Amino acid sequence: MGLFGVAASSVTRRRHEIAVRLALGADYGRVLRLVLGDGARLILSGVVIGAPATWLTGRTLRGVLVGVSPWDPPTLTAVALALAGVALSTC
């Protein structure tokens, strides 16, 4: 919900800019790439902040995890990609 709110707010604030772009001949695909690019930047910043935070809090997570190391690179990569995919689809 938070990412959706940020994306919706960003589009609402830029609606005049988007309207001008469309009036000057930009196609809908280009406008969609603009909106998705903004969302992708937010997602990338979340991954950049979240990955080291997960790495640092691994010791506290050790008691909760069963059968998986808190620093298992394939698991962390899969979860980051899955969450990024959901977040991008939200945008």
PyMOL Python script that loads the backbone (N, CA, C, O; Angstrom):
from pymol import cmd

cmd.read_pdbstr("""\
ATOM      1  N   MET A   1       0.820  -1.196   0.000  1.00  0.00           N
ATOM      2  CA  MET A   1       0.000   0.000   0.000  1.00  0.00           C
ATOM      3  C   MET A   1       0.862   1.258   0.000  1.00  0.00           C
ATOM      4  O   MET A   1       0.505   2.258  -0.622  1.00  0.00           O
ATOM      5  N   GLY A   2       1.977   1.211   0.684  1.00  0.00           N
ATOM      6  CA  GLY A   2       2.828   2.394   0.746  1.00  0.00           C
ATOM      7  C   GLY A   2       3.409   2.756  -0.603  1.00  0.00           C
ATOM      8  O   GLY A   2       3.414   3.925  -0.988  1.00  0.00           O
ATOM      9  N   LEU A   3       3.898   1.759  -1.324  1.00  0.00           N
ATOM     10  CA  LEU A   3       4.461   2.020  -2.647  1.00  0.00           C
ATOM     11  C   LEU A   3       3.379   2.482  -3.611  1.00  0.00           C
ATOM     12  O   LEU A   3       3.607   3.381  -4.421  1.00  0.00           O
ATOM     13  N   PHE A   4       2.197   1.869  -3.525  1.00  0.00           N
ATOM     14  CA  PHE A   4       1.095   2.294  -4.380  1.00  0.00           C
ATOM     15  C   PHE A   4       0.736   3.747  -4.102  1.00  0.00           C
ATOM     16  O   PHE A   4       0.490   4.512  -5.034  1.00  0.00           O
ATOM     17  N   GLY A   5       0.704   4.134  -2.839  1.00  0.00           N
ATOM     18  CA  GLY A   5       0.404   5.516  -2.478  1.00  0.00           C
ATOM     19  C   GLY A   5       1.436   6.494  -3.007  1.00  0.00           C
ATOM     20  O   GLY A   5       1.094   7.569  -3.500  1.00  0.00           O
ATOM     21  N   VAL A   6       2.707   6.111  -2.900  1.00  0.00           N
ATOM     22  CA  VAL A   6       3.775   6.979  -3.412  1.00  0.00           C
ATOM     23  C   VAL A   6       3.693   7.103  -4.923  1.00  0.00           C
ATOM     24  O   VAL A   6       3.835   8.198  -5.467  1.00  0.00           O
ATOM     25  N   ALA A   7       3.462   5.973  -5.611  1.00  0.00           N
ATOM     26  CA  ALA A   7       3.361   6.005  -7.073  1.00  0.00           C
ATOM     27  C   ALA A   7       2.146   6.812  -7.519  1.00  0.00           C
ATOM     28  O   ALA A   7       2.242   7.610  -8.451  1.00  0.00           O
ATOM     29  N   ALA A   8       1.006   6.612  -6.862  1.00  0.00           N
ATOM     30  CA  ALA A   8      -0.204   7.355  -7.219  1.00  0.00           C
ATOM     31  C   ALA A   8      -0.025   8.848  -6.952  1.00  0.00           C
ATOM     32  O   ALA A   8      -0.472   9.680  -7.742  1.00  0.00           O
ATOM     33  N   SER A   9       0.616   9.182  -5.863  1.00  0.00           N
ATOM     34  CA  SER A   9       0.879  10.583  -5.552  1.00  0.00           C
ATOM     35  C   SER A   9       1.807  11.216  -6.580  1.00  0.00           C
ATOM     36  O   SER A   9       1.604  12.356  -6.996  1.00  0.00           O
ATOM     37  N   SER A  10       2.823  10.469  -6.984  1.00  0.00           N
ATOM     38  CA  SER A  10       3.758  10.985  -7.979  1.00  0.00           C
ATOM     39  C   SER A  10       3.060  11.241  -9.312  1.00  0.00           C
ATOM     40  O   SER A  10       3.292  12.267  -9.951  1.00  0.00           O
ATOM     41  N   VAL A  11       2.213  10.315  -9.727  1.00  0.00           N
ATOM     42  CA  VAL A  11       1.488  10.491 -10.985  1.00  0.00           C
ATOM     43  C   VAL A  11       0.505  11.653 -10.870  1.00  0.00           C
ATOM     44  O   VAL A  11       0.348  12.426 -11.815  1.00  0.00           O
ATOM     45  N   THR A  12      -0.147  11.782  -9.739  1.00  0.00           N
ATOM     46  CA  THR A  12      -1.089  12.884  -9.545  1.00  0.00           C
ATOM     47  C   THR A  12      -0.376  14.232  -9.606  1.00  0.00           C
ATOM     48  O   THR A  12      -0.869  15.173 -10.228  1.00  0.00           O
ATOM     49  N   ARG A  13       0.784  14.323  -8.959  1.00  0.00           N
ATOM     50  CA  ARG A  13       1.539  15.579  -9.001  1.00  0.00           C
ATOM     51  C   ARG A  13       2.032  15.912 -10.398  1.00  0.00           C
ATOM     52  O   ARG A  13       2.165  17.084 -10.752  1.00  0.00           O
ATOM     53  N   ARG A  14       2.305  14.883 -11.195  1.00  0.00           N
ATOM     54  CA  ARG A  14       2.874  15.106 -12.528  1.00  0.00           C
ATOM     55  C   ARG A  14       1.835  15.009 -13.638  1.00  0.00           C
ATOM     56  O   ARG A  14       2.197  14.890 -14.808  1.00  0.00           O
ATOM     57  N   ARG A  15       0.549  15.056 -13.292  1.00  0.00           N
ATOM     58  CA  ARG A  15      -0.470  14.857 -14.320  1.00  0.00           C
ATOM     59  C   ARG A  15      -0.439  15.933 -15.388  1.00  0.00           C
ATOM     60  O   ARG A  15      -0.714  15.650 -16.554  1.00  0.00           O
ATOM     61  N   HIS A  16      -0.108  17.168 -15.013  1.00  0.00           N
ATOM     62  CA  HIS A  16      -0.015  18.231 -16.014  1.00  0.00           C
ATOM     63  C   HIS A  16       1.161  17.983 -16.965  1.00  0.00           C
ATOM     64  O   HIS A  16       1.051  18.175 -18.176  1.00  0.00           O
ATOM     65  N   GLU A  17       2.280  17.556 -16.390  1.00  0.00           N
ATOM     66  CA  GLU A  17       3.444  17.222 -17.224  1.00  0.00           C
ATOM     67  C   GLU A  17       3.119  16.069 -18.165  1.00  0.00           C
ATOM     68  O   GLU A  17       3.478  16.103 -19.342  1.00  0.00           O
ATOM     69  N   ILE A  18       2.445  15.055 -17.650  1.00  0.00           N
ATOM     70  CA  ILE A  18       2.077  13.910 -18.475  1.00  0.00           C
ATOM     71  C   ILE A  18       1.121  14.337 -19.579  1.00  0.00           C
ATOM     72  O   ILE A  18       1.236  13.875 -20.714  1.00  0.00           O
ATOM     73  N   ALA A  19       0.171  15.223 -19.251  1.00  0.00           N
ATOM     74  CA  ALA A  19      -0.775  15.711 -20.260  1.00  0.00           C
ATOM     75  C   ALA A  19      -0.052  16.491 -21.356  1.00  0.00           C
ATOM     76  O   ALA A  19      -0.384  16.354 -22.534  1.00  0.00           O
ATOM     77  N   VAL A  20       0.921  17.296 -20.983  1.00  0.00           N
ATOM     78  CA  VAL A  20       1.684  18.052 -21.980  1.00  0.00           C
ATOM     79  C   VAL A  20       2.487  17.101 -22.855  1.00  0.00           C
ATOM     80  O   VAL A  20       2.550  17.275 -24.072  1.00  0.00           O
ATOM     81  N   ARG A  21       3.101  16.092 -22.237  1.00  0.00           N
ATOM     82  CA  ARG A  21       3.864  15.119 -23.022  1.00  0.00           C
ATOM     83  C   ARG A  21       2.967  14.415 -24.043  1.00  0.00           C
ATOM     84  O   ARG A  21       3.347  14.238 -25.201  1.00  0.00           O
ATOM     85  N   LEU A  22       1.772  14.016 -23.596  1.00  0.00           N
ATOM     86  CA  LEU A  22       0.844  13.356 -24.512  1.00  0.00           C
ATOM     87  C   LEU A  22       0.361  14.308 -25.604  1.00  0.00           C
ATOM     88  O   LEU A  22       0.198  13.902 -26.755  1.00  0.00           O
ATOM     89  N   ALA A  23       0.131  15.578 -25.246  1.00  0.00           N
ATOM     90  CA  ALA A  23      -0.321  16.564 -26.232  1.00  0.00           C
ATOM     91  C   ALA A  23       0.756  16.843 -27.278  1.00  0.00           C
ATOM     92  O   ALA A  23       0.452  17.146 -28.432  1.00  0.00           O
ATOM     93  N   LEU A  24       2.019  16.738 -26.859  1.00  0.00           N
ATOM     94  CA  LEU A  24       3.112  16.998 -27.797  1.00  0.00           C
ATOM     95  C   LEU A  24       3.501  15.768 -28.611  1.00  0.00           C
ATOM     96  O   LEU A  24       4.428  15.822 -29.419  1.00  0.00           O
ATOM     97  N   GLY A  25       2.790  14.655 -28.397  1.00  0.00           N
ATOM     98  CA  GLY A  25       3.016  13.503 -29.257  1.00  0.00           C
ATOM     99  C   GLY A  25       3.644  12.288 -28.615  1.00  0.00           C
ATOM    100  O   GLY A  25       3.911  11.303 -29.302  1.00  0.00           O
ATOM    101  N   ALA A  26       3.884  12.329 -27.333  1.00  0.00           N
ATOM    102  CA  ALA A  26       4.441  11.141 -26.678  1.00  0.00           C
ATOM    103  C   ALA A  26       3.378  10.040 -26.679  1.00  0.00           C
ATOM    104  O   ALA A  26       2.198  10.309 -26.455  1.00  0.00           O
ATOM    105  N   ASP A  27       3.797   8.820 -26.929  1.00  0.00           N
ATOM    106  CA  ASP A  27       2.832   7.727 -26.902  1.00  0.00           C
ATOM    107  C   ASP A  27       2.679   7.207 -25.466  1.00  0.00           C
ATOM    108  O   ASP A  27       3.468   7.532 -24.578  1.00  0.00           O
ATOM    109  N   TYR A  28       1.641   6.392 -25.272  1.00  0.00           N
ATOM    110  CA  TYR A  28       1.347   5.904 -23.930  1.00  0.00           C
ATOM    111  C   TYR A  28       2.457   5.006 -23.387  1.00  0.00           C
ATOM    112  O   TYR A  28       2.687   4.962 -22.179  1.00  0.00           O
ATOM    113  N   GLY A  29       3.136   4.299 -24.266  1.00  0.00           N
ATOM    114  CA  GLY A  29       4.246   3.452 -23.831  1.00  0.00           C
ATOM    115  C   GLY A  29       5.369   4.256 -23.210  1.00  0.00           C
ATOM    116  O   GLY A  29       5.972   3.840 -22.221  1.00  0.00           O
ATOM    117  N   ARG A  30       5.643   5.399 -23.792  1.00  0.00           N
ATOM    118  CA  ARG A  30       6.706   6.250 -23.253  1.00  0.00           C
ATOM    119  C   ARG A  30       6.320   6.805 -21.882  1.00  0.00           C
ATOM    120  O   ARG A  30       7.154   6.876 -20.979  1.00  0.00           O
ATOM    121  N   VAL A  31       5.062   7.197 -21.732  1.00  0.00           N
ATOM    122  CA  VAL A  31       4.589   7.702 -20.432  1.00  0.00           C
ATOM    123  C   VAL A  31       4.601   6.569 -19.398  1.00  0.00           C
ATOM    124  O   VAL A  31       4.960   6.783 -18.240  1.00  0.00           O
ATOM    125  N   LEU A  32       4.211   5.379 -19.821  1.00  0.00           N
ATOM    126  CA  LEU A  32       4.247   4.234 -18.916  1.00  0.00           C
ATOM    127  C   LEU A  32       5.675   3.935 -18.477  1.00  0.00           C
ATOM    128  O   LEU A  32       5.915   3.651 -17.303  1.00  0.00           O
ATOM    129  N   ARG A  33       6.618   3.996 -19.402  1.00  0.00           N
ATOM    130  CA  ARG A  33       8.036   3.796 -19.032  1.00  0.00           C
ATOM    131  C   ARG A  33       8.508   4.865 -18.051  1.00  0.00           C
ATOM    132  O   ARG A  33       9.315   4.580 -17.166  1.00  0.00           O
ATOM    133  N   LEU A  34       8.012   6.092 -18.202  1.00  0.00           N
ATOM    134  CA  LEU A  34       8.368   7.169 -17.283  1.00  0.00           C
ATOM    135  C   LEU A  34       7.898   6.844 -15.863  1.00  0.00           C
ATOM    136  O   LEU A  34       8.652   6.987 -14.901  1.00  0.00           O
ATOM    137  N   VAL A  35       6.654   6.411 -15.750  1.00  0.00           N
ATOM    138  CA  VAL A  35       6.090   6.088 -14.434  1.00  0.00           C
ATOM    139  C   VAL A  35       6.774   4.859 -13.845  1.00  0.00           C
ATOM    140  O   VAL A  35       7.113   4.844 -12.662  1.00  0.00           O
ATOM    141  N   LEU A  36       6.978   3.830 -14.663  1.00  0.00           N
ATOM    142  CA  LEU A  36       7.649   2.623 -14.171  1.00  0.00           C
ATOM    143  C   LEU A  36       9.111   2.896 -13.814  1.00  0.00           C
ATOM    144  O   LEU A  36       9.651   2.275 -12.899  1.00  0.00           O
ATOM    145  N   GLY A  37       9.746   3.810 -14.525  1.00  0.00           N
ATOM    146  CA  GLY A  37      11.121   4.176 -14.192  1.00  0.00           C
ATOM    147  C   GLY A  37      11.223   4.824 -12.822  1.00  0.00           C
ATOM    148  O   GLY A  37      12.152   4.554 -12.060  1.00  0.00           O
ATOM    149  N   ASP A  38      10.250   5.689 -12.517  1.00  0.00           N
ATOM    150  CA  ASP A  38      10.231   6.290 -11.182  1.00  0.00           C
ATOM    151  C   ASP A  38      10.029   5.224 -10.108  1.00  0.00           C
ATOM    152  O   ASP A  38      10.686   5.246  -9.067  1.00  0.00           O
ATOM    153  N   GLY A  39       9.114   4.290 -10.372  1.00  0.00           N
ATOM    154  CA  GLY A  39       8.896   3.204  -9.421  1.00  0.00           C
ATOM    155  C   GLY A  39      10.113   2.317  -9.274  1.00  0.00           C
ATOM    156  O   GLY A  39      10.441   1.879  -8.171  1.00  0.00           O
ATOM    157  N   ALA A  40      10.789   2.049 -10.392  1.00  0.00           N
ATOM    158  CA  ALA A  40      11.983   1.208 -10.344  1.00  0.00           C
ATOM    159  C   ALA A  40      13.088   1.857  -9.523  1.00  0.00           C
ATOM    160  O   ALA A  40      13.837   1.168  -8.830  1.00  0.00           O
ATOM    161  N   ARG A  41      13.193   3.173  -9.599  1.00  0.00           N
ATOM    162  CA  ARG A  41      14.194   3.859  -8.776  1.00  0.00           C
ATOM    163  C   ARG A  41      13.877   3.710  -7.289  1.00  0.00           C
ATOM    164  O   ARG A  41      14.781   3.512  -6.478  1.00  0.00           O
ATOM    165  N   LEU A  42      12.602   3.804  -6.931  1.00  0.00           N
ATOM    166  CA  LEU A  42      12.219   3.604  -5.534  1.00  0.00           C
ATOM    167  C   LEU A  42      12.513   2.172  -5.084  1.00  0.00           C
ATOM    168  O   LEU A  42      13.009   1.946  -3.980  1.00  0.00           O
ATOM    169  N   ILE A  43      12.204   1.220  -5.947  1.00  0.00           N
ATOM    170  CA  ILE A  43      12.442  -0.180  -5.616  1.00  0.00           C
ATOM    171  C   ILE A  43      13.936  -0.445  -5.461  1.00  0.00           C
ATOM    172  O   ILE A  43      14.354  -1.127  -4.525  1.00  0.00           O
ATOM    173  N   LEU A  44      14.729   0.085  -6.365  1.00  0.00           N
ATOM    174  CA  LEU A  44      16.176  -0.114  -6.293  1.00  0.00           C
ATOM    175  C   LEU A  44      16.753   0.495  -5.022  1.00  0.00           C
ATOM    176  O   LEU A  44      17.623  -0.099  -4.385  1.00  0.00           O
ATOM    177  N   SER A  45      16.271   1.673  -4.654  1.00  0.00           N
ATOM    178  CA  SER A  45      16.769   2.272  -3.411  1.00  0.00           C
ATOM    179  C   SER A  45      16.362   1.433  -2.202  1.00  0.00           C
ATOM    180  O   SER A  45      17.123   1.331  -1.241  1.00  0.00           O
ATOM    181  N   GLY A  46      15.172   0.832  -2.238  1.00  0.00           N
ATOM    182  CA  GLY A  46      14.756  -0.052  -1.147  1.00  0.00           C
ATOM    183  C   GLY A  46      15.612  -1.293  -1.056  1.00  0.00           C
ATOM    184  O   GLY A  46      15.943  -1.740   0.042  1.00  0.00           O
ATOM    185  N   VAL A  47      15.978  -1.859  -2.199  1.00  0.00           N
ATOM    186  CA  VAL A  47      16.841  -3.046  -2.203  1.00  0.00           C
ATOM    187  C   VAL A  47      18.241  -2.684  -1.723  1.00  0.00           C
ATOM    188  O   VAL A  47      18.859  -3.437  -0.971  1.00  0.00           O
ATOM    189  N   VAL A  48      18.738  -1.535  -2.157  1.00  0.00           N
ATOM    190  CA  VAL A  48      20.081  -1.101  -1.747  1.00  0.00           C
ATOM    191  C   VAL A  48      20.139  -0.862  -0.243  1.00  0.00           C
ATOM    192  O   VAL A  48      21.155  -1.149   0.390  1.00  0.00           O
ATOM    193  N   ILE A  49      19.073  -0.344   0.329  1.00  0.00           N
ATOM    194  CA  ILE A  49      19.037  -0.122   1.778  1.00  0.00           C
ATOM    195  C   ILE A  49      18.717  -1.416   2.517  1.00  0.00           C
ATOM    196  O   ILE A  49      19.288  -1.687   3.573  1.00  0.00           O
ATOM    197  N   GLY A  50      17.809  -2.214   1.967  1.00  0.00           N
ATOM    198  CA  GLY A  50      17.348  -3.419   2.650  1.00  0.00           C
ATOM    199  C   GLY A  50      18.342  -4.561   2.676  1.00  0.00           C
ATOM    200  O   GLY A  50      18.399  -5.305   3.655  1.00  0.00           O
ATOM    201  N   ALA A  51      19.125  -4.716   1.623  1.00  0.00           N
ATOM    202  CA  ALA A  51      20.071  -5.841   1.572  1.00  0.00           C
ATOM    203  C   ALA A  51      21.124  -5.756   2.681  1.00  0.00           C
ATOM    204  O   ALA A  51      21.321  -6.736   3.399  1.00  0.00           O
ATOM    205  N   PRO A  52      21.801  -4.626   2.843  1.00  0.00           N
ATOM    206  CA  PRO A  52      22.757  -4.556   3.958  1.00  0.00           C
ATOM    207  C   PRO A  52      22.081  -4.635   5.330  1.00  0.00           C
ATOM    208  O   PRO A  52      22.652  -5.174   6.278  1.00  0.00           O
ATOM    209  N   ALA A  53      20.871  -4.099   5.429  1.00  0.00           N
ATOM    210  CA  ALA A  53      20.156  -4.176   6.707  1.00  0.00           C
ATOM    211  C   ALA A  53      19.831  -5.626   7.049  1.00  0.00           C
ATOM    212  O   ALA A  53      19.932  -6.029   8.208  1.00  0.00           O
ATOM    213  N   THR A  54      19.444  -6.406   6.053  1.00  0.00           N
ATOM    214  CA  THR A  54      19.181  -7.825   6.273  1.00  0.00           C
ATOM    215  C   THR A  54      20.455  -8.548   6.667  1.00  0.00           C
ATOM    216  O   THR A  54      20.448  -9.400   7.556  1.00  0.00           O
ATOM    217  N   TRP A  55      21.534  -8.210   6.010  1.00  0.00           N
ATOM    218  CA  TRP A  55      22.817  -8.822   6.323  1.00  0.00           C
ATOM    219  C   TRP A  55      23.226  -8.521   7.772  1.00  0.00           C
ATOM    220  O   TRP A  55      23.727  -9.397   8.478  1.00  0.00           O
ATOM    221  N   LEU A  56      23.009  -7.279   8.202  1.00  0.00           N
ATOM    222  CA  LEU A  56      23.401  -6.887   9.554  1.00  0.00           C
ATOM    223  C   LEU A  56      22.498  -7.475  10.635  1.00  0.00           C
ATOM    224  O   LEU A  56      22.959  -7.738  11.746  1.00  0.00           O
ATOM    225  N   THR A  57      21.231  -7.683  10.328  1.00  0.00           N
ATOM    226  CA  THR A  57      20.311  -8.230  11.326  1.00  0.00           C
ATOM    227  C   THR A  57      20.191  -9.745  11.260  1.00  0.00           C
ATOM    228  O   THR A  57      19.293 -10.319  11.877  1.00  0.00           O
ATOM    229  N   GLY A  58      21.068 -10.392  10.536  1.00  0.00           N
ATOM    230  CA  GLY A  58      21.020 -11.845  10.377  1.00  0.00           C
ATOM    231  C   GLY A  58      21.130 -12.612  11.674  1.00  0.00           C
ATOM    232  O   GLY A  58      20.506 -13.664  11.813  1.00  0.00           O
ATOM    233  N   ARG A  59      21.880 -12.136  12.603  1.00  0.00           N
ATOM    234  CA  ARG A  59      22.046 -12.845  13.876  1.00  0.00           C
ATOM    235  C   ARG A  59      20.746 -12.891  14.661  1.00  0.00           C
ATOM    236  O   ARG A  59      20.439 -13.901  15.296  1.00  0.00           O
ATOM    237  N   THR A  60      19.988 -11.818  14.624  1.00  0.00           N
ATOM    238  CA  THR A  60      18.716 -11.824  15.347  1.00  0.00           C
ATOM    239  C   THR A  60      17.676 -12.696  14.652  1.00  0.00           C
ATOM    240  O   THR A  60      16.762 -13.204  15.301  1.00  0.00           O
ATOM    241  N   LEU A  61      17.804 -12.873  13.347  1.00  0.00           N
ATOM    242  CA  LEU A  61      16.871 -13.712  12.602  1.00  0.00           C
ATOM    243  C   LEU A  61      17.185 -15.196  12.723  1.00  0.00           C
ATOM    244  O   LEU A  61      16.342 -16.030  12.392  1.00  0.00           O
ATOM    245  N   ARG A  62      18.356 -15.535  13.182  1.00  0.00           N
ATOM    246  CA  ARG A  62      18.793 -16.929  13.226  1.00  0.00           C
ATOM    247  C   ARG A  62      17.833 -17.791  14.043  1.00  0.00           C
ATOM    248  O   ARG A  62      17.595 -18.942  13.680  1.00  0.00           O
ATOM    249  N   GLY A  63      17.285 -17.276  15.118  1.00  0.00           N
ATOM    250  CA  GLY A  63      16.370 -18.051  15.955  1.00  0.00           C
ATOM    251  C   GLY A  63      15.021 -18.298  15.306  1.00  0.00           C
ATOM    252  O   GLY A  63      14.325 -19.237  15.694  1.00  0.00           O
ATOM    253  N   VAL A  64      14.638 -17.508  14.353  1.00  0.00           N
ATOM    254  CA  VAL A  64      13.338 -17.634  13.704  1.00  0.00           C
ATOM    255  C   VAL A  64      13.399 -18.561  12.494  1.00  0.00           C
ATOM    256  O   VAL A  64      12.417 -19.233  12.180  1.00  0.00           O
ATOM    257  N   LEU A  65      14.529 -18.603  11.820  1.00  0.00           N
ATOM    258  CA  LEU A  65      14.662 -19.368  10.590  1.00  0.00           C
ATOM    259  C   LEU A  65      14.940 -20.835  10.878  1.00  0.00           C
ATOM    260  O   LEU A  65      15.714 -21.174  11.773  1.00  0.00           O
ATOM    261  N   VAL A  66      14.295 -21.695  10.104  1.00  0.00           N
ATOM    262  CA  VAL A  66      14.489 -23.134  10.267  1.00  0.00           C
ATOM    263  C   VAL A  66      14.962 -23.702   8.933  1.00  0.00           C
ATOM    264  O   VAL A  66      14.243 -23.630   7.936  1.00  0.00           O
ATOM    265  N   GLY A  67      16.157 -24.260   8.912  1.00  0.00           N
ATOM    266  CA  GLY A  67      16.666 -24.913   7.718  1.00  0.00           C
ATOM    267  C   GLY A  67      17.284 -23.977   6.696  1.00  0.00           C
ATOM    268  O   GLY A  67      17.704 -24.430   5.631  1.00  0.00           O
ATOM    269  N   VAL A  68      17.350 -22.700   6.983  1.00  0.00           N
ATOM    270  CA  VAL A  68      17.922 -21.724   6.049  1.00  0.00           C
ATOM    271  C   VAL A  68      18.850 -20.817   6.833  1.00  0.00           C
ATOM    272  O   VAL A  68      18.511 -20.354   7.922  1.00  0.00           O
ATOM    273  N   SER A  69      20.007 -20.572   6.280  1.00  0.00           N
ATOM    274  CA  SER A  69      20.941 -19.636   6.896  1.00  0.00           C
ATOM    275  C   SER A  69      20.439 -18.208   6.688  1.00  0.00           C
ATOM    276  O   SER A  69      19.874 -17.909   5.637  1.00  0.00           O
ATOM    277  N   PRO A  70      20.630 -17.329   7.659  1.00  0.00           N
ATOM    278  CA  PRO A  70      20.181 -15.951   7.472  1.00  0.00           C
ATOM    279  C   PRO A  70      20.954 -15.207   6.389  1.00  0.00           C
ATOM    280  O   PRO A  70      20.521 -14.149   5.932  1.00  0.00           O
ATOM    281  N   TRP A  71      22.087 -15.750   5.979  1.00  0.00           N
ATOM    282  CA  TRP A  71      22.895 -15.091   4.950  1.00  0.00           C
ATOM    283  C   TRP A  71      22.971 -15.929   3.679  1.00  0.00           C
ATOM    284  O   TRP A  71      23.964 -15.858   2.955  1.00  0.00           O
ATOM    285  N   ASP A  72      21.946 -16.717   3.395  1.00  0.00           N
ATOM    286  CA  ASP A  72      21.919 -17.581   2.223  1.00  0.00           C
ATOM    287  C   ASP A  72      21.694 -16.724   0.974  1.00  0.00           C
ATOM    288  O   ASP A  72      20.580 -16.245   0.758  1.00  0.00           O
ATOM    289  N   PRO A  73      22.728 -16.521   0.147  1.00  0.00           N
ATOM    290  CA  PRO A  73      22.595 -15.631  -1.014  1.00  0.00           C
ATOM    291  C   PRO A  73      21.478 -15.998  -1.991  1.00  0.00           C
ATOM    292  O   PRO A  73      20.766 -15.100  -2.440  1.00  0.00           O
ATOM    293  N   PRO A  74      21.288 -17.283  -2.343  1.00  0.00           N
ATOM    294  CA  PRO A  74      20.191 -17.574  -3.272  1.00  0.00           C
ATOM    295  C   PRO A  74      18.814 -17.224  -2.696  1.00  0.00           C
ATOM    296  O   PRO A  74      17.944 -16.733  -3.415  1.00  0.00           O
ATOM    297  N   THR A  75      18.625 -17.476  -1.414  1.00  0.00           N
ATOM    298  CA  THR A  75      17.344 -17.153  -0.788  1.00  0.00           C
ATOM    299  C   THR A  75      17.133 -15.649  -0.739  1.00  0.00           C
ATOM    300  O   THR A  75      16.056 -15.157  -1.077  1.00  0.00           O
ATOM    301  N   LEU A  76      18.156 -14.917  -0.318  1.00  0.00           N
ATOM    302  CA  LEU A  76      18.030 -13.456  -0.257  1.00  0.00           C
ATOM    303  C   LEU A  76      17.783 -12.862  -1.638  1.00  0.00           C
ATOM    304  O   LEU A  76      16.987 -11.935  -1.783  1.00  0.00           O
ATOM    305  N   THR A  77      18.464 -13.392  -2.652  1.00  0.00           N
ATOM    306  CA  THR A  77      18.269 -12.904  -4.018  1.00  0.00           C
ATOM    307  C   THR A  77      16.865 -13.211  -4.504  1.00  0.00           C
ATOM    308  O   THR A  77      16.223 -12.357  -5.115  1.00  0.00           O
ATOM    309  N   ALA A  78      16.374 -14.429  -4.242  1.00  0.00           N
ATOM    310  CA  ALA A  78      15.029 -14.806  -4.678  1.00  0.00           C
ATOM    311  C   ALA A  78      13.962 -13.943  -4.014  1.00  0.00           C
ATOM    312  O   ALA A  78      13.015 -13.506  -4.668  1.00  0.00           O
ATOM    313  N   VAL A  79      14.115 -13.700  -2.729  1.00  0.00           N
ATOM    314  CA  VAL A  79      13.136 -12.870  -2.017  1.00  0.00           C
ATOM    315  C   VAL A  79      13.189 -11.434  -2.517  1.00  0.00           C
ATOM    316  O   VAL A  79      12.144 -10.814  -2.717  1.00  0.00           O
ATOM    317  N   ALA A  80      14.390 -10.893  -2.724  1.00  0.00           N
ATOM    318  CA  ALA A  80      14.517  -9.525  -3.221  1.00  0.00           C
ATOM    319  C   ALA A  80      13.895  -9.388  -4.614  1.00  0.00           C
ATOM    320  O   ALA A  80      13.210  -8.405  -4.895  1.00  0.00           O
ATOM    321  N   LEU A  81      14.134 -10.370  -5.481  1.00  0.00           N
ATOM    322  CA  LEU A  81      13.555 -10.324  -6.827  1.00  0.00           C
ATOM    323  C   LEU A  81      12.045 -10.478  -6.791  1.00  0.00           C
ATOM    324  O   LEU A  81      11.338  -9.806  -7.542  1.00  0.00           O
ATOM    325  N   ALA A  82      11.542 -11.349  -5.936  1.00  0.00           N
ATOM    326  CA  ALA A  82      10.091 -11.529  -5.824  1.00  0.00           C
ATOM    327  C   ALA A  82       9.413 -10.254  -5.327  1.00  0.00           C
ATOM    328  O   ALA A  82       8.395  -9.831  -5.875  1.00  0.00           O
ATOM    329  N   LEU A  83       9.979  -9.648  -4.290  1.00  0.00           N
ATOM    330  CA  LEU A  83       9.405  -8.411  -3.767  1.00  0.00           C
ATOM    331  C   LEU A  83       9.521  -7.271  -4.759  1.00  0.00           C
ATOM    332  O   LEU A  83       8.613  -6.447  -4.868  1.00  0.00           O
ATOM    333  N   ALA A  84      10.629  -7.213  -5.485  1.00  0.00           N
ATOM    334  CA  ALA A  84      10.786  -6.185  -6.508  1.00  0.00           C
ATOM    335  C   ALA A  84       9.776  -6.374  -7.638  1.00  0.00           C
ATOM    336  O   ALA A  84       9.244  -5.397  -8.164  1.00  0.00           O
ATOM    337  N   GLY A  85       9.511  -7.623  -8.010  1.00  0.00           N
ATOM    338  CA  GLY A  85       8.503  -7.904  -9.034  1.00  0.00           C
ATOM    339  C   GLY A  85       7.116  -7.493  -8.612  1.00  0.00           C
ATOM    340  O   GLY A  85       6.369  -6.910  -9.399  1.00  0.00           O
ATOM    341  N   VAL A  86       6.761  -7.792  -7.372  1.00  0.00           N
ATOM    342  CA  VAL A  86       5.444  -7.383  -6.853  1.00  0.00           C
ATOM    343  C   VAL A  86       5.353  -5.864  -6.796  1.00  0.00           C
ATOM    344  O   VAL A  86       4.331  -5.283  -7.162  1.00  0.00           O
ATOM    345  N   ALA A  87       6.422  -5.226  -6.338  1.00  0.00           N
ATOM    346  CA  ALA A  87       6.413  -3.767  -6.236  1.00  0.00           C
ATOM    347  C   ALA A  87       6.322  -3.107  -7.620  1.00  0.00           C
ATOM    348  O   ALA A  87       5.627  -2.106  -7.790  1.00  0.00           O
ATOM    349  N   LEU A  88       7.021  -3.671  -8.594  1.00  0.00           N
ATOM    350  CA  LEU A  88       6.965  -3.110  -9.949  1.00  0.00           C
ATOM    351  C   LEU A  88       5.577  -3.306 -10.561  1.00  0.00           C
ATOM    352  O   LEU A  88       5.089  -2.432 -11.278  1.00  0.00           O
ATOM    353  N   SER A  89       4.951  -4.426 -10.288  1.00  0.00           N
ATOM    354  CA  SER A  89       3.589  -4.627 -10.782  1.00  0.00           C
ATOM    355  C   SER A  89       2.615  -3.682 -10.101  1.00  0.00           C
ATOM    356  O   SER A  89       1.596  -3.316 -10.687  1.00  0.00           O
ATOM    357  N   THR A  90       2.912  -3.283  -8.875  1.00  0.00           N
ATOM    358  CA  THR A  90       2.082  -2.312  -8.178  1.00  0.00           C
ATOM    359  C   THR A  90       2.159  -0.955  -8.864  1.00  0.00           C
ATOM    360  O   THR A  90       1.166  -0.235  -8.962  1.00  0.00           O
ATOM    361  N   CYS A  91       3.349  -0.621  -9.333  1.00  0.00           N
ATOM    362  CA  CYS A  91       3.511   0.665 -10.032  1.00  0.00           C
ATOM    363  C   CYS A  91       2.742   0.659 -11.326  1.00  0.00           C
ATOM    364  O   CYS A  91       2.753   1.651 -12.056  1.00  0.00           O
TER     365      CYS A  91
END
""", "prot")
cmd.dss("prot")
cmd.show_as("cartoon", "prot")
cmd.util.cbc("prot")
cmd.orient("prot")
